[in-house]
Amino acid sequence: SSGINAEWAITAGEECLYVLRKWNQRDMMDDLFAKIASTDNSDFITKYFQELDGLDPVQMELMLKLGENKDEMFLKTVLQNLIGKAELGKNVKYLLQRINLVVCSEANNELFITVFNTISNLPDISVADVKFALRLTTKTTRLVMISMQKKIDIEKLSNSNNNPDECSDEDPYGSFSDPDQEDLYDHGYDQEYDSDESNDFNYEDMDENDREECNEYDPFDY
């Protein structure tokens, strides 16, 4: 399908969200999401996230649902929202926790490195946010290495099946004892971090009403 007009979709989306919140009427939002989901919506999501700092968790979650599996696009959005900033905003941190950084790193490692180099060079970045970024990069790198080793072992298994004389009794998956591997491609894998800043938040820190709205509202439940 052809792409949707981003400006129109943003305006319509805000109106539908207002109706949903004020009167709990979801028909308009369902119809809009069905229309947007059936088209190339990357331009719409990118433009919606241009002012990331002004969005609330519900708005971000709606875009994450709409752009499911577009992790690289969301990482580009993070980079876009780092330009000209002095510190790491809470919404950028929220988005970094909600996208699959392993997939991003494997698909576009140059972008992944650029994003975290940009974060580390923010002039007013706090110690807590340095720790946050370091934990994300360390865990992502470890999971990417696990993924690469898995692929190597699968290839070895395939080759051994093609050459039975070279088979061994070794379990090709036996070397993987890290429980994180099971969630390798899950969105929002555990990325906890230490922070002394009271304004940091993640999904668990949402206002109860916002969290309930996120959990109960499924824009693809037609």
Backbone as ProteinMPNN parsed JSONL, in Angstrom:
{"seq_chain_A": "SSGINAEWAITAGEECLYVLRKWNQRDMMDDLFAKIASTDNSDFITKYFQELDGLDPVQMELMLKLGENKDEMFLKTVLQNLIGKAELGKNVKYLLQRINLVVCSEANNELFITVFNTISNLPDISVADVKFALRLTTKTTRLVMISMQKKIDIEKLSNSNNNPDECSDEDPYGSFSDPDQEDLYDHGYDQEYDSDESNDFNYEDMDENDREECNEYDPFDY", "coords_chain_A": {"N_chain_A": [[0.838, -1.184, 0.0], [0.335, 2.317, -0.513], [2.098, 5.025, 1.132], [0.896, 6.758, 4.063], [-0.469, 10.062, 4.568], [1.496, 11.85, 6.608], [1.194, 14.2, 8.184], [-1.572, 14.564, 8.249], [-2.299, 12.178, 9.53], [-1.105, 12.475, 12.041], [-2.525, 14.651, 13.152], [-5.128, 13.576, 13.104], [-4.709, 11.401, 14.761], [-4.183, 12.601, 17.265], [-6.668, 13.722, 17.789], [-8.267, 11.425, 17.927], [-7.081, 10.162, 20.111], [-7.688, 11.966, 22.122], [-10.489, 11.7, 22.245], [-10.615, 9.038, 23.016], [-9.435, 9.122, 25.568], [-11.033, 10.963, 26.959], [-13.727, 10.145, 26.717], [-13.602, 7.438, 26.655], [-14.029, 6.139, 24.255], [-13.253, 4.049, 21.719], [-13.576, 3.489, 19.053], [-12.982, 5.31, 16.956], [-10.177, 5.477, 17.171], [-9.478, 2.804, 16.704], [-10.285, 2.53, 14.019], [-8.593, 4.413, 12.796], [-6.034, 3.355, 13.379], [-6.202, 0.941, 12.027], [-6.225, 1.842, 9.432], [-3.745, 3.179, 9.256], [-2.004, 1.09, 9.845], [-2.199, -0.49, 7.625], [-0.674, 0.605, 5.695], [2.466, 2.012, 4.485], [3.889, 3.134, 7.218], [6.116, 4.36, 8.266], [7.1, 6.991, 7.882], [5.134, 8.495, 9.131], [5.361, 7.628, 11.848], [8.0, 8.394, 12.411], [7.843, 11.206, 12.146], [5.985, 11.722, 14.134], [7.457, 11.202, 16.378], [9.268, 13.261, 16.414], [9.192, 15.301, 18.282], [9.911, 14.05, 20.776], [10.327, 14.435, 23.532], [8.02, 15.662, 24.441], [6.03, 13.761, 24.569], [3.804, 11.44, 26.207], [3.897, 8.34, 28.15], [1.788, 6.671, 27.2], [1.292, 7.573, 24.585], [3.77, 6.958, 23.433], [3.809, 4.173, 23.705], [1.685, 3.456, 22.03], [2.744, 4.135, 19.521], [4.897, 2.392, 19.466], [3.577, -0.044, 19.343], [2.313, 0.238, 16.891], [4.51, 0.439, 15.212], [5.702, -2.064, 15.37], [8.404, -4.335, 15.417], [10.036, -2.63, 14.011], [12.599, -1.856, 14.86], [15.082, -0.71, 14.178], [14.313, 1.667, 12.977], [13.233, 2.989, 15.175], [15.532, 3.308, 16.682], [16.904, 5.104, 15.1], [15.228, 7.224, 15.504], [15.801, 7.764, 18.176], [18.446, 8.716, 17.894], [17.931, 10.994, 16.382], [16.622, 12.525, 18.276], [18.632, 13.099, 20.023], [20.245, 14.986, 18.996], [21.669, 18.121, 19.445], [21.106, 18.136, 22.138], [21.83, 18.417, 25.666], [21.747, 16.65, 27.731], [20.617, 13.334, 28.693], [17.413, 12.627, 27.913], [14.399, 11.618, 29.67], [12.439, 10.356, 28.121], [13.847, 9.451, 25.918], [15.441, 7.55, 27.174], [13.421, 5.84, 28.008], [12.493, 4.9, 25.531], [14.779, 3.594, 24.598], [14.804, 1.445, 26.317], [12.636, 0.027, 25.462], [12.914, -0.891, 22.873], [14.363, -3.39, 20.711], [17.544, -3.798, 21.137], [19.448, -5.648, 20.436], [18.66, -6.691, 17.952], [18.845, -4.298, 16.541], [21.611, -3.774, 16.687], [22.66, -5.95, 15.299], [21.544, -5.548, 12.789], [22.325, -2.971, 12.025], [25.073, -2.044, 12.947], [26.746, 0.155, 12.9], [25.013, 2.342, 13.226], [24.077, 1.742, 15.802], [26.466, 2.029, 17.319], [26.975, 4.74, 16.812], [24.784, 5.994, 18.068], [25.236, 5.409, 20.822], [27.759, 6.465, 21.2], [27.156, 9.135, 20.803], [25.477, 9.557, 22.991], [27.298, 9.174, 25.117], [28.864, 11.395, 24.785], [27.34, 13.557, 25.459], [27.14, 16.782, 26.815], [26.222, 17.383, 29.437], [25.675, 14.977, 30.668], [24.607, 12.752, 33.203], [26.129, 10.864, 35.927], [24.588, 8.653, 36.569], [23.221, 8.236, 34.17], [25.323, 7.635, 32.476], [26.025, 5.156, 33.522], [23.666, 3.813, 32.923], [23.69, 3.802, 30.056], [26.047, 2.358, 29.654], [25.386, -0.125, 30.732], [23.38, -0.946, 28.968], [24.808, -1.155, 26.515], [26.74, -3.063, 27.185], [25.212, -5.344, 27.872], [23.799, -5.729, 25.498], [25.887, -6.248, 23.676], [26.841, -8.636, 24.755], [24.644, -10.329, 24.353], [24.476, -10.275, 21.585], [26.828, -11.625, 20.96], [26.168, -14.141, 21.961], [24.1, -14.774, 20.213], [25.521, -14.89, 17.795], [27.208, -17.07, 18.332], [25.328, -19.057, 18.58], [24.401, -19.245, 15.937], [26.715, -20.173, 14.694], [26.975, -22.678, 15.922], [24.629, -23.905, 15.075], [25.13, -24.044, 12.361], [27.303, -25.776, 12.419], [26.02, -28.054, 13.384], [24.29, -28.573, 11.291], [26.134, -29.127, 9.29], [27.305, -31.405, 10.381], [25.197, -33.157, 10.309], [25.016, -33.519, 7.644], [27.319, -34.82, 7.249], [27.668, -37.564, 8.606], [29.78, -39.116, 9.678], [31.331, -37.327, 10.975], [30.014, -36.611, 13.185], [29.411, -35.867, 16.636], [28.849, -36.669, 20.106], [28.319, -34.411, 21.477], [26.266, -31.909, 22.816], [25.0, -29.441, 20.807], [23.899, -27.19, 21.832], [24.651, -27.071, 24.383], [26.482, -25.352, 25.5], [25.251, -23.04, 26.129], [24.322, -21.455, 28.772], [23.243, -19.197, 29.676], [20.446, -17.564, 30.824], [19.429, -15.35, 29.544], [19.509, -15.757, 26.835], [17.172, -16.943, 26.008], [15.392, -14.923, 25.749], [16.271, -13.487, 23.656], [15.33, -12.177, 21.364], [13.192, -10.766, 22.263], [11.1, -7.917, 22.681], [11.914, -5.118, 24.658], [13.611, -6.349, 26.578], [14.961, -7.173, 29.817], [16.36, -4.354, 31.101], [17.456, -3.032, 33.367], [18.651, -0.327, 35.368], [20.917, 1.554, 37.457], [19.98, 4.505, 39.133], [20.023, 7.743, 40.417], [18.298, 9.703, 39.974], [15.267, 11.313, 40.404], [13.401, 11.745, 38.417], [13.587, 9.749, 36.558], [12.042, 7.13, 34.724], [10.29, 4.128, 33.87], [8.368, 1.657, 32.116], [7.141, 0.385, 34.285], [6.94, 2.427, 36.064], [4.898, 4.046, 35.296], [2.077, 6.222, 35.623], [-0.759, 4.922, 37.293], [-3.234, 4.976, 35.914], [-2.398, 5.547, 33.293], [-0.849, 3.28, 32.768], [-2.77, 1.29, 32.927], [-4.338, 2.044, 30.801], [-2.565, 1.623, 28.681], [-2.193, -1.153, 28.868], [-4.762, -2.211, 28.534], [-5.686, -1.168, 26.154], [-5.608, -2.194, 22.953], [-4.563, -1.455, 19.883], [-4.764, -3.056, 17.685], [-6.713, -4.843, 18.062], [-9.279, -5.658, 16.575]], "CA_chain_A": [[0.0, 0.0, 0.0], [1.073, 3.565, -0.516], [2.238, 5.615, 2.453], [-0.166, 7.639, 4.524], [-0.053, 11.439, 4.797], [1.916, 11.877, 8.006], [0.621, 15.345, 8.892], [-2.986, 14.26, 8.496], [-2.4, 11.091, 10.504], [-0.76, 13.002, 13.366], [-3.671, 15.439, 13.616], [-6.238, 12.654, 13.357], [-4.351, 10.583, 15.911], [-4.361, 13.376, 18.488], [-8.117, 13.846, 18.01], [-8.763, 10.119, 18.359], [-6.577, 9.914, 21.457], [-8.466, 12.821, 23.015], [-11.8, 11.059, 22.403], [-10.406, 7.806, 23.777], [-9.159, 9.434, 26.969], [-12.102, 11.724, 27.601], [-15.0, 9.421, 26.747], [-13.336, 6.0, 26.568], [-14.577, 5.654, 22.997], [-12.084, 3.609, 20.985], [-13.891, 3.163, 17.654], [-12.233, 6.185, 16.055], [-8.776, 5.083, 17.221], [-9.367, 1.518, 16.012], [-10.38, 2.768, 12.571], [-7.394, 5.11, 12.357], [-4.904, 2.441, 13.432], [-6.366, -0.026, 10.944], [-5.836, 2.53, 8.199], [-2.305, 3.441, 9.286], [-1.292, -0.191, 9.853], [-2.284, -1.111, 6.301], [0.158, 1.382, 4.778], [3.83, 2.282, 4.939], [3.675, 4.151, 8.248], [7.397, 4.772, 8.845], [7.203, 8.454, 7.867], [4.223, 8.98, 10.165], [5.924, 7.368, 13.178], [9.193, 9.227, 12.545], [7.43, 12.589, 12.385], [5.305, 11.766, 15.431], [8.494, 11.161, 17.41], [10.201, 14.379, 16.288], [9.176, 16.003, 19.576], [9.784, 12.924, 21.701], [10.288, 14.893, 24.919], [6.684, 16.11, 24.807], [5.068, 12.661, 24.552], [3.646, 10.682, 27.44], [4.117, 6.908, 27.914], [0.71, 6.074, 26.413], [1.536, 7.907, 23.186], [4.924, 6.196, 22.966], [3.433, 2.769, 23.587], [0.854, 3.315, 20.834], [3.63, 4.149, 18.357], [5.683, 1.154, 19.494], [2.698, -1.109, 18.847], [2.091, 0.479, 15.468], [5.77, 0.187, 14.518], [6.265, -3.31, 15.881], [9.493, -4.939, 14.637], [10.795, -1.603, 13.289], [13.517, -1.405, 15.906], [16.11, 0.164, 13.619], [13.69, 2.972, 12.783], [13.12, 3.623, 16.489], [16.875, 3.72, 17.105], [17.166, 6.34, 14.351], [14.46, 8.249, 16.209], [16.597, 8.11, 19.354], [19.554, 9.56, 17.452], [17.343, 12.271, 15.977], [16.27, 13.274, 19.472], [19.84, 13.411, 20.786], [20.925, 16.106, 18.343], [21.513, 19.413, 20.105], [20.739, 17.986, 23.549], [22.954, 18.438, 26.603], [21.623, 15.515, 28.639], [19.788, 12.233, 28.213], [16.038, 12.811, 28.358], [13.749, 10.414, 30.198], [11.716, 9.663, 27.061], [14.846, 8.732, 25.133], [15.784, 6.374, 27.967], [12.262, 4.951, 27.946], [12.474, 4.27, 24.213], [15.914, 2.672, 24.532], [14.448, 0.24, 27.061], [11.49, -0.648, 24.857], [13.246, -1.444, 21.565], [15.281, -4.519, 20.755], [18.864, -3.301, 20.754], [20.197, -6.74, 19.815], [18.282, -6.663, 16.536], [19.415, -3.067, 15.975], [23.055, -3.925, 16.562], [22.938, -6.916, 14.24], [21.11, -5.013, 11.496], [23.05, -1.739, 11.684], [25.963, -1.819, 14.088], [27.276, 1.516, 12.818], [24.008, 3.203, 13.859], [24.11, 1.422, 17.232], [27.66, 2.661, 17.889], [26.799, 6.189, 16.733], [23.836, 6.411, 19.1], [25.816, 5.358, 22.169], [28.846, 7.452, 21.242], [26.502, 10.43, 20.977], [25.033, 9.622, 24.391], [28.458, 9.327, 26.011], [29.459, 12.718, 24.581], [26.435, 14.631, 25.866], [27.938, 17.617, 27.725], [25.752, 17.4, 30.828], [25.173, 13.656, 31.039], [24.837, 12.432, 34.613], [26.798, 9.594, 36.203], [23.567, 7.614, 36.497], [22.92, 7.959, 32.769], [26.496, 6.95, 31.937], [25.861, 3.759, 33.936], [22.533, 3.299, 32.151], [24.15, 3.541, 28.697], [27.049, 1.302, 29.708], [24.7, -1.402, 30.943], [22.698, -1.323, 27.726], [25.782, -1.582, 25.507], [27.381, -4.298, 27.654], [24.28, -6.461, 27.759], [23.516, -5.941, 24.081], [27.053, -6.893, 23.082], [26.873, -10.031, 25.227], [23.576, -11.082, 23.693], [24.855, -10.422, 20.175], [27.818, -12.694, 20.912], [25.431, -15.391, 22.139], [23.4, -15.007, 18.955], [26.504, -15.307, 16.792], [27.655, -18.418, 18.666], [24.227, -19.955, 18.245], [24.398, -19.446, 14.49], [27.861, -21.016, 14.383], [26.689, -24.049, 16.36], [23.593, -24.449, 14.2], [25.797, -24.389, 11.107], [28.08, -26.992, 12.684], [25.071, -29.164, 13.493], [23.822, -28.848, 9.936], [27.224, -29.782, 8.575], [27.509, -32.742, 10.928], [24.091, -33.989, 9.822], [25.335, -33.846, 6.251], [28.503, -35.683, 7.29], [27.453, -38.348, 9.847], [31.025, -39.63, 10.253], [31.952, -36.275, 11.769], [29.112, -36.277, 14.297], [29.86, -36.148, 17.995], [27.746, -36.737, 21.068], [28.219, -33.135, 22.181], [25.046, -31.131, 22.595], [25.412, -28.162, 20.223], [23.348, -26.07, 22.591], [25.011, -27.25, 25.778], [27.339, -24.284, 26.002], [24.46, -21.857, 26.428], [23.712, -21.54, 30.09], [22.752, -17.866, 30.022], [18.994, -17.5, 30.627], [19.056, -14.219, 28.687], [19.421, -16.161, 25.446], [15.799, -17.304, 25.703], [14.648, -13.703, 25.444], [17.184, -12.734, 22.808], [14.649, -11.32, 20.399], [12.009, -10.171, 22.876], [11.137, -6.468, 22.853], [11.923, -4.636, 26.033], [14.227, -7.265, 27.522], [15.297, -6.528, 31.081], [17.479, -3.429, 30.969], [17.415, -2.196, 34.553], [19.86, 0.458, 35.585], [20.948, 2.346, 38.678], [19.814, 5.939, 38.898], [19.662, 8.523, 41.593], [17.458, 10.8, 39.541], [13.871, 11.035, 40.726], [12.522, 11.868, 37.264], [13.713, 8.602, 35.68], [10.906, 6.231, 34.798], [10.113, 3.164, 32.802], [6.973, 1.218, 32.007], [6.62, 0.06, 35.611], [6.747, 3.651, 36.83], [3.804, 4.84, 34.745], [0.888, 6.48, 36.398], [-1.619, 3.735, 37.25], [-4.231, 5.121, 34.853], [-1.711, 5.425, 32.009], [-0.452, 1.895, 32.576], [-3.984, 0.534, 32.647], [-4.753, 2.396, 29.444], [-1.645, 0.933, 27.768], [-2.405, -2.593, 28.921], [-6.093, -2.596, 28.089], [-5.975, -0.713, 24.808], [-4.862, -2.84, 21.891], [-5.028, -0.82, 18.65], [-4.938, -4.032, 16.625], [-7.773, -5.757, 18.474], [-10.439, -5.169, 15.847]], "C_chain_A": [[0.879, 1.242, 0.0], [1.114, 4.146, 0.883], [1.117, 6.576, 2.773], [0.385, 9.051, 4.708], [0.233, 11.619, 6.284], [1.264, 13.015, 8.78], [-0.85, 15.107, 9.217], [-3.133, 13.216, 9.592], [-2.082, 11.566, 11.912], [-1.926, 13.79, 13.948], [-4.84, 14.537, 13.975], [-5.961, 11.804, 14.592], [-4.547, 11.315, 17.228], [-5.848, 13.527, 18.814], [-8.698, 12.529, 18.516], [-8.32, 9.791, 19.777], [-7.337, 10.743, 22.486], [-9.826, 12.188, 23.294], [-11.674, 9.799, 23.257], [-10.229, 8.101, 25.259], [-10.35, 10.088, 27.665], [-13.381, 10.913, 27.762], [-14.846, 7.903, 26.657], [-13.986, 5.37, 25.34], [-13.412, 5.312, 22.067], [-12.341, 3.349, 19.507], [-13.078, 4.001, 16.672], [-10.755, 5.789, 16.01], [-8.562, 3.755, 16.517], [-9.365, 1.707, 14.506], [-9.103, 3.426, 12.036], [-6.193, 4.167, 12.329], [-4.995, 1.388, 12.33], [-5.902, 0.576, 9.63], [-4.323, 2.721, 8.152], [-1.51, 2.139, 9.184], [-1.257, -0.84, 8.477], [-1.411, -0.405, 5.27], [1.607, 1.395, 5.263], [3.748, 3.438, 5.928], [4.97, 4.688, 8.853], [7.521, 6.29, 8.927], [6.328, 9.067, 8.953], [4.836, 8.82, 11.56], [7.145, 8.255, 13.42], [8.82, 10.673, 12.858], [6.729, 12.734, 13.738], [6.32, 11.847, 16.569], [9.492, 12.312, 17.302], [10.296, 15.183, 17.579], [8.975, 14.98, 20.68], [9.624, 13.375, 23.145], [8.887, 15.28, 25.37], [5.64, 15.007, 24.86], [4.968, 12.002, 25.924], [3.785, 9.191, 27.128], [3.04, 6.247, 27.059], [0.932, 6.34, 24.925], [2.712, 7.104, 22.629], [4.584, 4.728, 22.779], [2.574, 2.526, 22.35], [1.724, 3.277, 19.581], [4.487, 2.884, 18.301], [4.859, -0.027, 18.997], [2.5, -0.978, 17.345], [3.346, 0.149, 14.66], [6.462, -1.08, 14.975], [7.266, -3.897, 14.886], [10.262, -3.923, 13.786], [11.824, -0.983, 14.234], [14.577, -0.45, 15.376], [15.563, 1.577, 13.402], [13.58, 3.715, 14.116], [14.495, 4.07, 17.001], [17.301, 4.982, 16.355], [16.421, 7.509, 14.984], [15.194, 8.71, 17.463], [17.725, 9.06, 18.961], [19.053, 10.949, 17.062], [17.047, 13.15, 17.185], [17.446, 13.52, 20.41], [20.549, 14.644, 20.234], [20.616, 17.419, 19.068], [21.155, 19.336, 21.574], [21.987, 17.966, 24.425], [22.932, 17.238, 27.543], [20.677, 14.483, 28.051], [18.385, 12.369, 28.786], [15.381, 11.511, 28.785], [12.988, 9.658, 29.116], [12.654, 8.912, 26.128], [15.244, 7.456, 25.868], [14.654, 5.351, 27.94], [12.258, 4.185, 26.625], [13.611, 3.265, 24.07], [15.62, 1.37, 25.272], [13.372, -0.588, 26.362], [11.789, -1.237, 23.477], [14.275, -2.557, 21.722], [16.637, -4.088, 20.225], [19.731, -4.389, 20.131], [19.927, -6.769, 18.315], [18.892, -5.444, 15.853], [20.909, -3.217, 15.722], [23.415, -4.869, 15.431], [22.606, -6.346, 12.861], [21.948, -3.812, 11.06], [23.946, -1.365, 12.863], [26.555, -0.416, 14.086], [26.317, 2.51, 13.476], [24.019, 2.997, 15.368], [25.286, 2.126, 17.909], [27.52, 4.18, 17.899], [25.884, 6.703, 17.828], [24.515, 6.459, 20.465], [27.072, 6.224, 22.292], [28.278, 8.852, 21.463], [26.045, 10.619, 22.416], [26.216, 9.892, 25.321], [29.096, 10.707, 25.905], [28.511, 13.864, 24.903], [27.123, 15.465, 26.944], [27.515, 17.561, 29.191], [25.207, 16.047, 31.281], [25.546, 13.342, 32.484], [25.566, 11.098, 34.746], [25.805, 8.446, 36.077], [23.265, 7.238, 35.05], [24.107, 7.329, 32.045], [26.407, 5.461, 32.278], [24.751, 3.092, 33.126], [22.98, 2.908, 30.739], [25.156, 2.397, 28.667], [26.397, -0.061, 29.885], [23.995, -1.872, 29.674], [23.69, -1.859, 26.698], [26.437, -2.902, 25.907], [26.463, -5.498, 27.464], [23.968, -6.768, 26.297], [24.663, -6.674, 23.405], [27.127, -8.36, 23.489], [25.829, -10.879, 24.519], [23.844, -11.27, 22.2], [25.875, -11.544, 20.029], [27.16, -14.061, 21.078], [24.719, -15.769, 20.842], [24.355, -15.512, 17.881], [26.975, -16.734, 17.051], [26.572, -19.441, 18.353], [24.223, -20.283, 16.757], [25.545, -20.35, 14.065], [27.575, -22.465, 14.735], [25.609, -24.703, 15.501], [24.197, -24.864, 12.866], [26.627, -25.653, 11.27], [27.178, -28.211, 12.742], [24.577, -29.567, 12.116], [24.89, -29.584, 9.141], [27.444, -31.203, 9.063], [26.402, -33.69, 10.492], [24.333, -34.411, 8.381], [26.542, -34.773, 6.146], [28.469, -36.502, 8.57], [28.742, -38.834, 10.484], [31.706, -38.622, 11.158], [31.119, -35.896, 12.984], [29.781, -36.602, 15.62], [28.644, -36.19, 18.894], [27.532, -35.427, 21.788], [26.923, -32.423, 21.822], [25.428, -29.767, 22.037], [24.889, -26.968, 20.966], [23.801, -26.093, 24.048], [25.812, -26.114, 26.361], [26.555, -23.055, 26.406], [23.756, -22.032, 27.759], [23.107, -20.226, 30.525], [21.253, -17.789, 29.778], [18.561, -16.369, 29.724], [18.864, -14.639, 27.243], [17.982, -16.487, 25.065], [14.982, -16.094, 25.3], [15.403, -12.844, 24.45], [16.468, -11.763, 21.894], [13.344, -10.765, 20.954], [12.184, -8.672, 22.951], [11.162, -6.143, 24.337], [12.528, -5.626, 26.995], [14.745, -6.471, 28.708], [16.537, -5.657, 30.931], [17.481, -2.469, 32.16], [18.732, -1.443, 34.701], [19.739, 1.221, 36.892], [20.764, 3.807, 38.336], [19.401, 6.607, 40.188], [18.701, 9.64, 41.243], [15.99, 10.445, 39.727], [12.967, 11.088, 39.512], [12.698, 10.723, 36.269], [12.474, 7.726, 35.814], [10.993, 5.209, 33.682], [8.656, 2.712, 32.825], [6.353, 0.969, 33.383], [6.328, 1.299, 36.434], [5.631, 4.535, 36.296], [2.753, 5.132, 35.816], [-0.064, 5.295, 36.21], [-2.641, 3.808, 36.126], [-3.597, 4.963, 33.477], [-1.35, 3.975, 31.733], [-1.653, 1.031, 32.225], [-4.464, 0.79, 31.225], [-3.871, 1.683, 28.421], [-1.963, -0.558, 27.702], [-3.73, -3.007, 28.309], [-6.348, -2.221, 26.635], [-5.051, -1.386, 23.8], [-5.361, -2.293, 20.561], [-5.229, -1.811, 17.51], [-6.002, -5.071, 16.986], [-9.081, -5.326, 17.838], [-11.644, -6.076, 16.073]], "O_chain_A": [[2.022, 1.213, 0.457], [0.281, 3.814, 1.726], [0.474, 7.133, 1.883], [1.575, 9.221, 4.974], [-0.673, 11.549, 7.114], [0.825, 12.818, 9.913], [-1.313, 15.411, 10.316], [-3.981, 13.345, 10.474], [-2.708, 11.122, 12.874], [-2.274, 13.611, 15.115], [-5.469, 14.707, 15.02], [-6.867, 11.521, 15.375], [-5.021, 10.729, 18.201], [-6.239, 13.466, 19.979], [-9.525, 12.521, 19.427], [-9.08, 9.215, 20.555], [-7.599, 10.275, 23.594], [-10.268, 12.142, 24.441], [-12.518, 9.528, 24.112], [-10.801, 7.417, 26.107], [-10.635, 9.795, 28.826], [-14.042, 10.976, 28.799], [-15.835, 7.173, 26.592], [-14.435, 4.224, 25.376], [-12.661, 6.203, 21.67], [-11.408, 3.017, 18.775], [-12.552, 3.484, 15.687], [-10.15, 5.767, 14.939], [-7.572, 3.587, 15.806], [-8.546, 1.12, 13.799], [-8.596, 3.057, 10.977], [-5.42, 4.174, 11.371], [-3.977, 0.99, 11.765], [-5.265, -0.094, 8.817], [-3.692, 2.456, 7.129], [-0.474, 2.087, 8.52], [-0.376, -1.653, 8.196], [-1.41, -0.78, 4.098], [1.924, 0.852, 6.321], [3.561, 4.588, 5.53], [4.927, 5.401, 9.856], [7.997, 6.819, 9.932], [6.72, 10.03, 9.612], [4.833, 9.76, 12.355], [7.308, 8.805, 14.509], [9.418, 11.293, 13.738], [6.869, 13.759, 14.405], [6.07, 12.482, 17.594], [10.477, 12.331, 18.04], [11.365, 15.688, 17.923], [7.996, 15.034, 21.425], [8.868, 12.768, 23.903], [8.593, 15.233, 26.564], [4.478, 15.277, 25.165], [5.923, 12.007, 26.701], [3.79, 8.812, 25.957], [3.346, 5.352, 26.271], [0.778, 5.438, 24.1], [2.662, 6.626, 21.495], [5.017, 4.105, 21.81], [2.719, 1.497, 21.691], [1.475, 2.479, 18.677], [4.768, 2.366, 17.221], [5.378, -0.908, 18.311], [2.517, -1.972, 16.619], [3.25, -0.363, 13.545], [7.691, -1.152, 14.966], [7.014, -3.95, 13.682], [11.055, -4.314, 12.93], [11.906, 0.236, 14.385], [14.934, 0.515, 16.05], [16.269, 2.562, 13.619], [13.806, 4.924, 14.179], [14.605, 5.094, 17.676], [17.987, 5.834, 16.919], [16.912, 8.637, 15.001], [15.211, 9.9, 17.778], [17.937, 10.083, 19.611], [19.686, 11.956, 17.378], [17.202, 14.37, 17.127], [17.268, 14.094, 21.485], [21.356, 15.267, 20.924], [19.455, 17.775, 19.273], [20.922, 20.368, 22.204], [23.061, 17.554, 23.988], [23.965, 16.85, 28.089], [20.019, 14.729, 27.04], [18.185, 12.243, 29.994], [15.755, 10.434, 28.323], [12.897, 8.432, 29.182], [12.299, 7.856, 25.604], [15.37, 6.398, 25.251], [14.896, 4.146, 27.86], [12.046, 2.972, 26.601], [13.426, 2.198, 23.483], [16.127, 0.312, 24.898], [13.219, -1.775, 26.647], [10.984, -2.013, 22.961], [14.964, -2.648, 22.738], [16.852, -4.021, 19.015], [20.654, -4.085, 19.375], [20.853, -6.861, 17.51], [19.394, -5.535, 14.733], [21.41, -2.83, 14.666], [24.366, -4.622, 14.689], [23.3, -6.626, 11.883], [22.246, -3.652, 9.876], [23.617, -0.489, 13.663], [26.836, 0.142, 15.147], [26.749, 3.412, 14.195], [23.975, 3.963, 16.129], [25.117, 2.749, 18.957], [27.897, 4.836, 18.87], [26.167, 7.727, 18.45], [24.381, 7.447, 21.187], [27.406, 6.668, 23.39], [28.84, 9.652, 22.211], [26.2, 11.695, 22.993], [26.135, 10.744, 26.207], [29.79, 11.145, 26.823], [28.837, 15.024, 24.65], [27.644, 14.899, 27.905], [28.353, 17.68, 30.085], [24.368, 15.985, 32.179], [26.657, 13.631, 32.93], [25.616, 10.306, 33.805], [26.138, 7.389, 35.541], [23.074, 6.062, 34.737], [23.916, 6.567, 31.097], [26.679, 4.608, 31.433], [24.885, 1.945, 32.699], [22.683, 1.806, 30.278], [25.124, 1.563, 27.763], [26.808, -1.038, 29.259], [24.013, -3.06, 29.35], [23.447, -2.896, 26.08], [26.664, -3.764, 25.058], [26.883, -6.539, 26.959], [23.882, -7.933, 25.907], [24.438, -7.616, 22.646], [27.438, -9.223, 22.668], [26.101, -12.015, 24.131], [23.485, -12.296, 21.622], [25.802, -12.33, 19.084], [27.545, -15.024, 20.417], [24.732, -16.927, 20.425], [24.038, -16.448, 17.146], [27.126, -17.521, 16.117], [26.863, -20.555, 17.916], [24.064, -21.438, 16.361], [25.381, -21.194, 13.184], [27.883, -23.374, 13.964], [25.662, -25.903, 15.23], [23.835, -25.897, 12.304], [26.659, -26.502, 10.379], [27.518, -29.272, 12.219], [24.459, -30.753, 11.809], [24.6, -30.536, 8.416], [27.734, -32.102, 8.274], [26.636, -34.886, 10.323], [23.925, -35.489, 7.948], [26.769, -35.419, 5.123], [29.169, -36.172, 9.528], [28.809, -38.958, 11.707], [32.537, -38.976, 11.993], [31.469, -34.977, 13.724], [30.615, -37.503, 15.705], [27.547, -35.797, 18.498], [26.644, -35.333, 22.636], [26.543, -32.352, 20.654], [26.113, -29.001, 22.715], [25.366, -25.85, 20.769], [23.394, -25.251, 24.849], [25.829, -25.921, 27.577], [27.122, -22.118, 26.968], [22.715, -22.684, 27.846], [22.525, -20.13, 31.605], [20.816, -17.932, 28.637], [17.455, -16.398, 29.185], [18.147, -13.976, 26.493], [17.607, -16.322, 23.904], [13.986, -16.223, 24.588], [15.213, -11.629, 24.395], [16.942, -10.649, 21.671], [12.48, -10.338, 20.188], [13.276, -8.188, 23.247], [10.519, -6.804, 25.153], [12.042, -5.76, 28.118], [14.944, -5.259, 28.624], [17.63, -6.159, 30.668], [17.505, -1.25, 31.987], [19.778, -1.876, 34.218], [18.642, 1.501, 37.376], [21.329, 4.296, 37.358], [18.559, 6.114, 40.939], [18.326, 10.435, 42.104], [15.53, 9.402, 39.264], [11.867, 10.536, 39.548], [12.032, 10.711, 35.234], [11.92, 7.597, 36.905], [11.683, 5.409, 32.682], [7.818, 3.327, 33.484], [5.19, 1.296, 33.618], [5.56, 1.242, 37.394], [5.434, 5.648, 36.782], [2.58, 4.378, 36.774], [-0.168, 4.736, 35.118], [-2.891, 2.808, 35.453], [-4.172, 4.329, 32.593], [-1.516, 3.487, 30.615], [-1.582, 0.163, 31.356], [-4.932, -0.116, 30.537], [-4.368, 1.192, 27.407], [-1.998, -1.15, 26.624], [-3.815, -4.037, 27.641], [-7.136, -2.877, 25.955], [-3.842, -1.156, 23.809], [-6.469, -2.626, 20.141], [-5.799, -1.458, 16.478], [-6.162, -6.068, 16.281], [-9.908, -4.693, 18.493], [-12.72, -5.818, 15.534]]}, "name": "protein", "num_of_chains": 1, "seq": "SSGINAEWAITAGEECLYVLRKWNQRDMMDDLFAKIASTDNSDFITKYFQELDGLDPVQMELMLKLGENKDEMFLKTVLQNLIGKAELGKNVKYLLQRINLVVCSEANNELFITVFNTISNLPDISVADVKFALRLTTKTTRLVMISMQKKIDIEKLSNSNNNPDECSDEDPYGSFSDPDQEDLYDHGYDQEYDSDESNDFNYEDMDENDREECNEYDPFDY"}
